[in-house]
Amino acid sequence: MKKHIIYLLGSIVFPLAMERQNDIKTVIATTVKTEEPVQGERTKGITEVRDTVNGTVLFTLYDNVLIESTLAKDNWVQIGLFPDNPESDYENYTLKKGVKIKVDGKIIGETKQPVELSLGIVGYIPKNHIQSKTIVENAFENYLIKNENSRKLKDCQQFISNFKLEKDTQFEGLEVYYNYENWMEDPSPIIRYALVFQNNTLVAILHSRPINTSKGTDYKIDNRLSCFVFNDVAQAEHIVKTFSQFTSAVD
C-alpha cells in the first residue's frame, strides 16, 4: 500500500515539477538580462511591435530590450533598433518571418511577419510598454530627488555612467554630458538631453523633449532645442547664447 501511495504522489508531483521548470525556462528565454548601464529606453514585458498604431504585429521583443523611441503621440511611440542577424535571415533587405532577432549576438525577440529594413527595424508600441525609469528625462528628475537636489558633478557621475552620456568640453568653461535624439525621425539626430556643468556644478539642461525640472527658466534655442538654466546661475544669458550660436553654426 505504501509503495502505491509513493508511486501515486510521484505521478502527480513530477509532472507539476516539470511544468514549473518549463515555465521558468520560458520566462528566462523571453527576458533579456542586462547589467548596468541602462543606456536608454527598455521594453516592459514581452512587447508586440506593430506596423502602425493598432496595426499588424510585425515582431515581438522580450522584456528589458534596449530600444530608441520617439516622443509619445496619443499614447503610442515609434521604436527602432539595429539587428545583427546573419545574411541567411534576410531576403531582399527584409528580415524573414519566424526569425529570432539578434542584437550584439543575443536573441531579443522574433519576427511575426517579414520586417523591412529602414536603416534598422522600426514599429509602434504603446508608451506603457517602456519602463519609465529608463526614460532619461524621468530618470534624472528622480535622481535629483534621491540626491536631495545636489547638482555637484561627483553626485551625478553615476547617472552619467548609467545612461552612457557622452562628454564634450568644446565650450569654454563648460563641461557637457549628452545623448542624441532617435534616428527614426532624423538620421543625423540633434541632442536629446544634456547636462551642462560649470565649475563642477550643474548649471543648465539642454533638452529636445519636455522636462519637469523646477527652480529655473527654460529658454528656447530653436524650434527643436531648449536650454533650462537654474535660478542661482549667474550669466544665464551667456550660457544660452553659447548654445544658440553653436546650433546655428551646425545648422
Secondary structure, DSSP 8 states (H G I E B T S, - for coil): -HHHHHHHHHHHHHHHHHHHHHHHHHHHHTB----S---S-BB-SSEEEESSTT--EEEEE-BT-B-EE---BTTEEEEEE-----GGGBSSSEE-TT-EEEETTEEEEEESS-EE-SSSEEEEEEGGGB-GGGSHHHHHHHHHHHTTT--BHHHHHHHHHHTT-EEE--STT-EEEEEE--TTT-SS--EEEEEEEETTEEEEEEESS-----SEEEEE-SSS-EEEEETT-TTHHHHHHHHHHHHHHH-
